[in-house]
Amino acid sequence: MIKLYDALITQSLPDILGEQPWCIALAKVIRKQIRKTMLAGEKSRTYSAIDQGDHKVLDVLAAEMRTPGYSESFSLQVKRSLVKGTLAYYSHAGTAEALKVVCAEIFGDAAVLEWYEYNGRPGYFKITTNSPSVTDNTINEFIKTAERVKRLSAKLDGIEVALSAKQEIFVAAVLHTGTRYTFRFIN
């Protein structure tokens, strides 16, 4: 099978015509132009090549598509995920689902709780996460993002970050009986 990139037009012509020097020269010129066109087409595909895009390309795409929650400080993986989900996001923008998607992409393991799920005030919601990568900067970026993504009538009640750690706890007890002290250490 002949690939278009390597093809010469003389390969599809009768031998008597394809062997003429002027025809061979014309075929090589045409192949050169086809290669340039294919290369330009390869460079122009951006949306279908998000997984190959670098920071600069993703930043431009996000600005062009007005990707919600996007920040140039995010990691390459988060940027790709946000840009890929932009069109799907706009199909359900302003809903709790859109906020959940953005939360999951920025925080990783996160949940959006509506007011009735945590006995809050009507119209409020809160975000809970147990991601250890959450920092003050991440939370501030997310608050800005949530304001752009949420429905206008909803209000952010807060962000709960629940972190757990393994820790050994040692307890000591003292018993006082007169002037004599007895110490017992429990391990």
Contacts in CASP RR format, 6 or more apart in sequence:
PFRMAT RR
TARGET T0000
AUTHOR 0000-0000-0000
METHOD contacts of the structure
MODEL  1
MIKLYDALITQSLPDILGEQPWCIALAKVIRKQIRKTMLAGEKSRTYSAI
DQGDHKVLDVLAAEMRTPGYSESFSLQVKRSLVKGTLAYYSHAGTAEALK
VVCAEIFGDAAVLEWYEYNGRPGYFKITTNSPSVTDNTINEFIKTAERVK
RLSAKLDGIEVALSAKQEIFVAAVLHTGTRYTFRFIN
2 11 0 8 1.000
4 34 0 8 1.000
4 38 0 8 1.000
5 34 0 8 1.000
5 35 0 8 1.000
5 38 0 8 1.000
6 31 0 8 1.000
7 31 0 8 1.000
7 34 0 8 1.000
8 24 0 8 1.000
8 27 0 8 1.000
8 28 0 8 1.000
8 30 0 8 1.000
8 31 0 8 1.000
9 26 0 8 1.000
9 27 0 8 1.000
9 30 0 8 1.000
9 31 0 8 1.000
10 17 0 8 1.000
10 18 0 8 1.000
10 19 0 8 1.000
10 23 0 8 1.000
10 24 0 8 1.000
10 27 0 8 1.000
13 23 0 8 1.000
17 23 0 8 1.000
18 24 0 8 1.000
18 27 0 8 1.000
46 53 0 8 1.000
46 57 0 8 1.000
46 61 0 8 1.000
47 61 0 8 1.000
50 58 0 8 1.000
50 61 0 8 1.000
50 80 0 8 1.000
50 83 0 8 1.000
50 84 0 8 1.000
51 80 0 8 1.000
53 80 0 8 1.000
54 76 0 8 1.000
55 72 0 8 1.000
55 76 0 8 1.000
55 79 0 8 1.000
58 76 0 8 1.000
58 79 0 8 1.000
58 80 0 8 1.000
58 83 0 8 1.000
59 72 0 8 1.000
59 79 0 8 1.000
61 67 0 8 1.000
61 83 0 8 1.000
62 70 0 8 1.000
62 79 0 8 1.000
62 82 0 8 1.000
62 83 0 8 1.000
62 86 0 8 1.000
65 83 0 8 1.000
65 86 0 8 1.000
65 87 0 8 1.000
66 86 0 8 1.000
67 82 0 8 1.000
67 83 0 8 1.000
67 85 0 8 1.000
67 86 0 8 1.000
67 89 0 8 1.000
68 82 0 8 1.000
68 86 0 8 1.000
68 89 0 8 1.000
68 93 0 8 1.000
68 98 0 8 1.000
68 102 0 8 1.000
68 145 0 8 1.000
68 148 0 8 1.000
68 149 0 8 1.000
69 82 0 8 1.000
69 102 0 8 1.000
69 106 0 8 1.000
69 141 0 8 1.000
69 144 0 8 1.000
69 145 0 8 1.000
69 148 0 8 1.000
69 149 0 8 1.000
70 79 0 8 1.000
70 82 0 8 1.000
70 83 0 8 1.000
71 141 0 8 1.000
71 145 0 8 1.000
73 137 0 8 1.000
73 141 0 8 1.000
74 82 0 8 1.000
74 106 0 8 1.000
78 105 0 8 1.000
78 106 0 8 1.000
81 105 0 8 1.000
82 102 0 8 1.000
82 105 0 8 1.000
85 101 0 8 1.000
88 101 0 8 1.000
89 98 0 8 1.000
89 101 0 8 1.000
89 102 0 8 1.000
89 149 0 8 1.000
92 98 0 8 1.000
93 149 0 8 1.000
94 149 0 8 1.000
94 150 0 8 1.000
94 151 0 8 1.000
94 152 0 8 1.000
95 151 0 8 1.000
96 112 0 8 1.000
96 114 0 8 1.000
96 125 0 8 1.000
96 151 0 8 1.000
96 154 0 8 1.000
98 149 0 8 1.000
99 112 0 8 1.000
99 125 0 8 1.000
99 146 0 8 1.000
99 149 0 8 1.000
99 150 0 8 1.000
100 111 0 8 1.000
100 112 0 8 1.000
102 145 0 8 1.000
102 146 0 8 1.000
102 149 0 8 1.000
103 110 0 8 1.000
103 111 0 8 1.000
103 112 0 8 1.000
103 127 0 8 1.000
103 129 0 8 1.000
103 142 0 8 1.000
103 146 0 8 1.000
104 110 0 8 1.000
106 138 0 8 1.000
106 141 0 8 1.000
106 142 0 8 1.000
106 145 0 8 1.000
107 127 0 8 1.000
107 129 0 8 1.000
107 131 0 8 1.000
107 134 0 8 1.000
107 138 0 8 1.000
107 142 0 8 1.000
108 129 0 8 1.000
108 131 0 8 1.000
109 129 0 8 1.000
109 130 0 8 1.000
109 131 0 8 1.000
110 127 0 8 1.000
110 128 0 8 1.000
110 129 0 8 1.000
110 131 0 8 1.000
111 127 0 8 1.000
111 128 0 8 1.000
111 129 0 8 1.000
112 125 0 8 1.000
112 126 0 8 1.000
112 127 0 8 1.000
113 125 0 8 1.000
113 126 0 8 1.000
113 127 0 8 1.000
113 128 0 8 1.000
114 123 0 8 1.000
114 125 0 8 1.000
115 121 0 8 1.000
115 122 0 8 1.000
115 123 0 8 1.000
115 124 0 8 1.000
115 125 0 8 1.000
115 157 0 8 1.000
116 122 0 8 1.000
118 126 0 8 1.000
120 157 0 8 1.000
121 157 0 8 1.000
123 153 0 8 1.000
123 154 0 8 1.000
123 155 0 8 1.000
124 154 0 8 1.000
124 155 0 8 1.000
124 156 0 8 1.000
124 157 0 8 1.000
125 150 0 8 1.000
125 154 0 8 1.000
125 155 0 8 1.000
125 156 0 8 1.000
125 157 0 8 1.000
126 156 0 8 1.000
126 157 0 8 1.000
126 158 0 8 1.000
126 159 0 8 1.000
126 160 0 8 1.000
127 142 0 8 1.000
127 146 0 8 1.000
127 156 0 8 1.000
127 158 0 8 1.000
127 159 0 8 1.000
127 160 0 8 1.000
128 159 0 8 1.000
128 160 0 8 1.000
128 161 0 8 1.000
128 162 0 8 1.000
129 159 0 8 1.000
129 160 0 8 1.000
129 161 0 8 1.000
129 162 0 8 1.000
130 161 0 8 1.000
130 162 0 8 1.000
130 163 0 8 1.000
130 164 0 8 1.000
131 161 0 8 1.000
132 163 0 8 1.000
134 161 0 8 1.000
139 159 0 8 1.000
139 161 0 8 1.000
142 159 0 8 1.000
143 156 0 8 1.000
143 159 0 8 1.000
146 156 0 8 1.000
147 156 0 8 1.000
150 156 0 8 1.000
170 185 0 8 1.000
170 186 0 8 1.000
170 187 0 8 1.000
171 186 0 8 1.000
172 183 0 8 1.000
172 184 0 8 1.000
172 185 0 8 1.000
172 186 0 8 1.000
173 184 0 8 1.000
173 186 0 8 1.000
174 181 0 8 1.000
174 182 0 8 1.000
174 183 0 8 1.000
174 184 0 8 1.000
175 181 0 8 1.000
175 182 0 8 1.000
175 184 0 8 1.000
END
